Amino acid sequence: MNKITMLFIGIAMSGQLQAQYNSNQNKIWAFGSSAGLTFKSGVPVPIKTGMFNNEGCATVCDTGANLLFYTNGKKVWDNTNTVMPGGTAIVPFSTASATQGALIIPDPGSSKKYYVFSIEEGENYPSNHAAPRIMYSIVDMALNSGKGDLVTGSTGILLDTVVSEKSIAIPGNDGNIWLIDHARDTSLFYAYDITATGLSHTPVVSHAGSMSGFFSYLIGVLKASHDWKKIVCTSSSTAGSKKGLELYDFDRATGVVSNCMVIDTTSSYYGAEFSPDNTKLYVHHYPAPLSNFIEQFDVTLSTPAAILASKVVLTPSGRGSSDLKLAPDGKIYMNEMDALYTPYLDCITSPNLAGLSCGYISDAITLASGSNCELGLPNVFVAVPEKIIPVPSAIAPVPKSTAGIAMYPVPAGNELNIESNDAINTLAIVNVAGQVVFSNEYNAERKVLVNVHSLASGIYHVKVNNKEGGQFLKD
């Protein structure tokens, strides 16, 4: 077996881990008030759903991009927008204003079963000192004539208390998935291991972060970079609690969160998202009431001060408030920042590019008639990963693009996105034998989409304007 083939095997085992945002399971969104989008055609098309929630929500499709079900953490709807027979009230508390109050994770031991995690809204604290609580329920898609239902006796199972409103899933290295949440009032992270044998109620506990005290870390989001190496945590001030923006390292093998970088402690932050190439971080920043901004940071820089200094403000001050979400089309969407509860989504069209070149567009999408944005967008669904096969150290590193050019996803499946700081006039793809397998001319475009479905698996060179643009891996 040659080095290229071995390299392909090693990366292909983790390729699924690097491209979850554009997987078929994430191609339909249900959010807000009856709002929804489908990306099955490659572009976002508004649809109407049964969803209603102010903030946290989650959706899952099958591998063919067909809707299975969606949830706000309290109710569960099937693919006909009907509440499942056992899905009317799966937990005994409200999830309506929990920022990430709903999360769907597949059962690694069953192709038909899914965990639905629900987080209690923080408004129940301090009257309930255990709040927020996190509970889970199990959906079995084999029930209800294939439309799915809650498993009898498996709803509202308590997992933990005194957590924050934040939750994400990250694929592990051994065919497992980590459920990550954060403690309320302290700097503790909890990572629960979900394997084919079940969900461990004993988490890996990490002491990371800089804040402590009343309401610390309660409100905001966790988001993972798309290579799963970094986690960002946003925190909003509530009743005088501490606030800020922090970055951490994450170890998929152990579930440990470490190396906190404190970017800012002076302002409140809510939504967040990484660019597809993981070099940029976008956040919803609100330094004062009714003063809201979308901002970009360069997270390739080595110090918190340098990252903070790289800030680029993309929007004027507005009343809107939103989470941010990377879509299957490689763009980042958020609720309209000019106002609250509108039928519009704003968009960052080229999130890998620096500064204003990222292309922020207000009111980029008009939602279906009768539906509106709230604050939240669906938590990303993470498929069951393959086990990672270690690659010998003698093998070359993963191919990368040159400066000023971004290519994604890695590895590429049917399509390859290529973005350039400079205008693209000609583009060629060359195989390792030096043969040109694709060429085309463009009209000074900065982002192009290339169909690479017919290419064989392996490494390819890209030439932009007859100059080396880097390499990519075709799976």
N, C-alpha and C positions, 0 to 999 in steps of 0.2 A: 504494500500500500504506500503510495507516494505522500509527500508532505501536504500537498494541497488537499488530497482526499481526507487525510487525517484531520487537517485543520477544519475542513467542512463538517466532519462528523462532530468534532468537539464543539463547534459553534452552533450547529443545527440543534443540538440538544438544548441549548439555551436560547435559540432564536425565538421560540415561543415566548420566552420571558421578556424579550426586548420589544415586542410589538403588540402588547395587549390592547392598547387604545384603538388599534385599527383591526382587531380581530372581528370575525363575524358575530361573536357573542355580544359585542358592544355596538352593533350597528342600528339599534333602535333605542331611543331614549323616551322615558315618560317622566314628567316633572311638572312643577308648578300647579296651576289650576287648569286641569284638563289638557295640558300642553304635551306635545311630543314631536319628535323628529325621527325620520328614518333615513339612513345613509346607504340603503341597499343598492341604489343606483349609482353610488359614488359621490353624489351631491346631497346636501340636506333637503329633505322634503317635509314640510310641516304635516303633522297628523294630529287627530284629536284622541285623547285617552280618558280613562276614568280617574286618573291621578288627581289627588288634591293634597298638597302639603306645603307648608311655608318654606321648609328647608330640606332636610335629608330625604333622599329617595334612592332607589336602585332598580335596575332593569337587567334582564338576561334573555338572550336569544340562544337558539341552538347553533350548531356549527354551519348551518345553511343560512344563517341570518334571519331565521323565522322566530318571531316573538314567542317566548315561553310564558313569562309572567313578570310582574313588577310590584313594588311595595313601597309604602312610606314608613315602614316599621311597625305600623299599627294594623293596617289592612293589607291583604294580598289579592291582586287582580290577575285573572288568567288572560290568555291571548285574545279573548273576545271582549275585553274591558269589563268583565263581570267579576265581582268579588267571589273568590273561591268559597265553597260551602263552609269550610272551617276557617276562613280567613277574615272574618269580620272584625275580630278584636283579639289578636294573637298575644298581646301583652296587656297588663293591667294599668298602664300609664300612658300618658300622651308623649308622642314623639314629634309633634308638629313643628316645634321650633328648635329641635336639636340639629346642629349644623350638619352632622353626618350620622343622623339617627337611624339610617337603614343601610344594610350591606348584605349582598348575596355572595356566598362562597360555595362552590361545588363540593360535594362529598367525594374525596378521592377514592373511596371504596365502592361507589355506586354511580353509574352513568345517569341514573334517574333522580337522584336525591340531591337536595340543596339545603344548606344552612341559611336561614334568614336571621340576621342579627339586628336587634332593636335597642336603641339607646334612649333613655328617658330625658326629656327636656330639662335644662338646668333650672328653669323657673320653679321646679318642685323643691329646690334647696334654697334656704335652710329649713323650711318647714318639715322636710323629710331629710334627716342628716345622712341617710344612705344614698341619696340621689347625687348624680344620676346613676341609675342601675343599667347594666347591660344584660339582656336576655337573648336567648336564641330559640328558634322554632325550626322544624324540618318540613320541607315541601317534597312530596314524592310525585313526579310527573307521570307515574304509571296509574295514579288514581284518577277518578272522575272522568273515565273514558278518554284518558290521555291528555286532558286539560289541566291535570294537577290538582292536588289538595294538600292540606296540612295533615301530617301523620297524627292519628289519634294518640293523645297522651304525650305529644312531643311539641307542645307550644308553650311559650313563656317560661322556659327553663332558665333559672338564674345562673349567670356566669360570674358576675362580680358586682360590687357596689363601689360608690365613691370614685367613679371614673369621670372623665370629661365627655363632651359631646362629639369626640373625634374618633373615627375608626377607618382603617384601610386594610386591604389584603395585599400580601407580598408573597410571591412564589418562593418556596424553599429550594434547596439543592437536592433533595432526596425524594421527589415526587410528592412533597407535602406543601401546605400553604400556611403562612403565618397570618393570624389575625392580630393586628396591632392597634392598641388603644392607649390612652394616656390617663394617668391619675388626675383627679381634681386636687388642687391646692398644693401639690408637690411636683417634683421634677421626675417622677417615676414613669417609665414606659413599661407596658405589659405586652408580651408576645406569646400568644396561645398557638400551640402547634396542632394543626389539623392534618391527620394522616388517614390512610385507608382503614385503620383500626378505630378511628374516632377522634373526638375533640378532647384535648387535654385541658382540664380545669386548673392545672397548676402552670402558671405562665413563667416564661423567662422574664425576670425583672431587671431593668437597666436603670441605673441612676444617671440620668443625663438631663441637661437643661440648667437654667440659671435662676428660675423663679420659684417662689414658695409663698404661701399665705392665702388668705381668704379669696376664693374664686379664681386663683391663678390657674391658667391653662384651660379653664372651663369652656370658653367659647372660641371658635376658630376651626381650622381644618388641619389634618395631616395629609400630605401628598408625597408619593414616592417618585423619584426620577424613573425614567423609562428603562434604564439599565438596572434599576433596583438597588443602586449603591448609596443613594442619598434619600433622606426624608426632610421635608420642610414642615415646620409647625408654626402656624399663625395663632396669635392670641389677641383677644379684644378685651378692653377694660370694662368691667362690670362692677358697679358699686365700689369703685375705687381700687379694684384689683390691678395687679401688674399686667403688662401688655408687651407685645413685641413680636419679633421675627427671628427664628432660629433655624439653623441647618445642622444635620447630623449625618454620620455614617451609619450604614446598616449592613450587618453580616447575615446573608441568607442562610449560611450553614448553621449558625448558632441562635439566630433571633436577637442578637445583642445590638442595641442602639448605643452609639458612642460618639466622642469627639464633637461636642456641641460647639458651634460657631454662632455667637450672639451677634446678629446683624444690626438689630435696632431694639431699644427698650423704651423709646420715647413716644411711640404712637401705637394705635390699634390697627390690626390687620385681620382680614376675614378670609376671603377666597385666595387660592394659589394654584399654580400649575407650572410644570416644567415644559420647555420646548421639546420637540421630538428628538433633537440631538443632545439634550440634557445640558446645554451650555447656558441657557437663559432661564431665569425664573420670573414669572409674572405674578403679581399680587394685587389684591384689592386692599387699598390703604385708606383709612379714614382718620386723619389727625384730629378732626373735630366733628361734632354733630352736623349732618347734612353737608359734609365736605368730604367727598369720596373721589378717589383717583385709581386708575389702573397704571401700574408701574412695572418697569423691566429692570432686572439686575443681571449682571454677568457673573455667574457662579463658577466660572473657570478660574477666577482670581483666587489668590492663596490666603488672603487675610480678610476678616470681617470688615475692617475699615475700607479696604479696596473694593469689596463687593458693594458696600453701602455707597461709596463714592461713584460707582458705575451707574447709579440709578438714573433712569430716563422716565419722565412722566409722559404718559401717552394720551391722557385725556384731560380736559378741563374739569374743574370741580363740579360735581353733580350730586343729586340726591339719591341716585341708585346704589344698591348694595347687592353683591353677588358673589357666588362661588365661580370658579373658572374651570373649564373642562376641555381637554384636548380631544378632538373628534377623529373619526376614521379618515377624514379627508385631509388630515395634517394641520388643520386650523384650530385655534382656541376660541371657544365661545363663552359668553357671559351674558347675564341679563342686562338690559339697557341701563347705562350708567347715568342717563339724564334724569330719570324719574323711577319711582317704584311701581311695581305691579302693572307692567305694560305688556302689550303683545309683540314686543320686539326683542331680538337678541343682537348684541354687538359681536364683533369678530376681529381676531388678529389673524391676518391672512398668511403671513410668512414668519412664524414665530422663531425660526432659527436665526433670522437676520437681526443685526444690532440696531438699537435706537429706533427712530421713526421709520426706518426701512422695513420694520416688521409689518407695517400696513394695518393700522387700527381703523376699522370701519364701524361707524355708529349705525344702528338700525339695519344691520346687514340682512336679517331674516325677519319676516312678518309671520307670526305663528298662525295656526288655523283659527278660523272664526270661532269666537266664544271661548278661547283659551288665553291665558296670561302667564307671564313669568311670576315667580315669587322670588325667593332668595337662592334656593338650592338647585343643583344639577346632579344627575345620577352619579353615584359612586362607581368607580370603574370595576368591571367584573374581571376577575383573574381566573383563567382556566387552570385545570390540574396540570402542573408542569411535568416534563420528563425528568428522569434522574440525570444529573450532570455527570458525564464521563470525563475525568481529568485528561487534559491534553498534555503530552510530554513538553517539558520546558524548552526543548531544542527547536520546537516548531515556531514559526514566525508569528508575531502578534496579528490580531484582527486587522484587515485592511481598513484604511481611513481615507477620508477626503482631504484635499489640500486646503490651505487657508483661503477663506472667502467662498468656499463651496461646501454645501451640506447635502448629503444623500441619505435617504431613509425610506422604508424601514430597513433594519439590519437584523438578519439577512433579508433580502428582497424576495417576495413571492411572485405575484402576478404583475405588480407594478413597482416602479422605482421613482420616487420624487427627487428631483435635483434642483437645488436653489443656489443662486450665485449672487454675490455682491455686485458683479459686473454683468452687463447685458450678455445673454446667450444668443449667438448668431448661428453657430454650427455645433453639433454634438455628435460624437461617435463613441461606440462601445466596442472594445477590442478584447478578444479572448487571450489566454495565456500563450497561444501559438502565434499571436500577432495578427490574426485575421479579424477584419472589421465585420462584426455581426449585426451592427445597427448604425445607421447614420441618418441625420435629418438636419434641415435648416430651419431657423426660427427668426422671428421678427423682433430682435432685441428684447427677448423675454428674460425675466429674472427667476422664474420658476417654471419648470416643465415636468410633465408626467409621462414616463416612458413605459410602454407595455413590454415586460421582459418575460412573459409567461412561457414563450417558446424556447427560451435559452436553457441550455443544460446547466445542471448544478456546477458551481465552481466559482472561481475568482475572475473578475473582469476589470479592465482598465477603462476609465472614462476620459475622453478628450473633449474639452470645452474650448471652442475657438482655436482648434489645432494645438492646444496646450494641455499638458497633463493635469487632469482634474481630480485624480485619486483612484481608489479601487473600491469595489463593493463585492459582496458575497451573494450569489444567487442560490436559494435553497432548492 
